[in-house]
């Protein structure tokens, strides 16, 4: 649910997510909140009570839009998200949680946000994509859709694509290389050319541990503890 459906469509119609939509693996529908306003000038916002800068998205267009969404959606478990810096910070574990729902509705705020009564009435959870402020909820919505859709069977070619990669595995991803074997005097690590899969797996784990320890000590400590490894 957004004031800028073309912004969302332009992102989610491309690449892997776009193909998944075309193949019927996922369905993404944008709903223009402006279509549901009763204001003759198509106005969807108003000044906030108590004063302050900016405009606030009003209750009526959003709630009527939500009613239309609910009528159109197929039956199943529904979860309603408001993209907001006040919410739980989005990560891979939350993406996995959300992938268990049949229907996810994301409300994209704009201007100074939305009337609190909308959140109280229809939203199950506020979710943030980080500690910064954006001009609207459309980009966060696209990020959430992308991260969750990748976990749907068939969207990626193999489960290994999302189970063993960076963050999902609990570690940052090891360095990767492709042809040519030498570029500007820099060679691909010999072990990767050896064809010895056990040694390659060992090297990759060592590099992942090293990178995670250097760049994300929080993830490193968690991984070491969960796998009962020595530091």
VENFENJO-V526131 format. One record per backbone hydrogen bond with DSSP energy under -1.0 kcal/mol. NH is the residue of the N-H (numbers start at 0). CO is the residue of the C=O. If there is no record, write none. Layout:
# VENFENJO-V526131
[[NH CO] [NH CO]]
This chain:
# VENFENJO-V526131
[[1 30] [7 3] [8 4] [9 5] [11 7] [13 10] [17 13] [18 14] [19 15] [20 16] [21 17] [22 18] [23 20] [24 19] [25 19] [32 1] [34 31] [35 32] [41 38] [45 55] [50 47] [55 45] [56 112] [57 43] [62 58] [63 59] [64 60] [65 61] [66 62] [67 63] [68 64] [69 65] [70 66] [71 67] [72 68] [78 102] [80 104] [81 124] [82 106] [83 126] [86 83] [87 125] [89 127] [94 90] [95 91] [96 92] [97 93] [98 94] [99 96] [100 97] [102 76] [104 78] [106 80] [107 0] [111 54] [112 109] [114 56] [117 114] [119 115] [120 116] [121 117] [122 118] [123 79] [124 79] [126 81] [127 87] [131 129] [136 108] [140 136] [141 137] [142 138] [143 139] [144 140] [145 141] [146 142] [147 143] [148 144] [149 145] [150 147] [151 148] [154 151] [160 157] [161 158] [162 158] [163 159] [166 170] [167 165] [168 164] [169 166] [182 185] [185 182] [187 180] [191 188] [192 189] [196 194] [199 195] [200 196] [201 197] [202 198] [203 199] [204 200] [205 201] [206 202] [207 203] [208 204] [209 205] [210 206] [211 207] [212 208] [213 209] [214 210] [215 211] [219 215] [220 216] [221 217] [222 218] [223 219] [224 220] [225 221] [226 222] [228 223]]
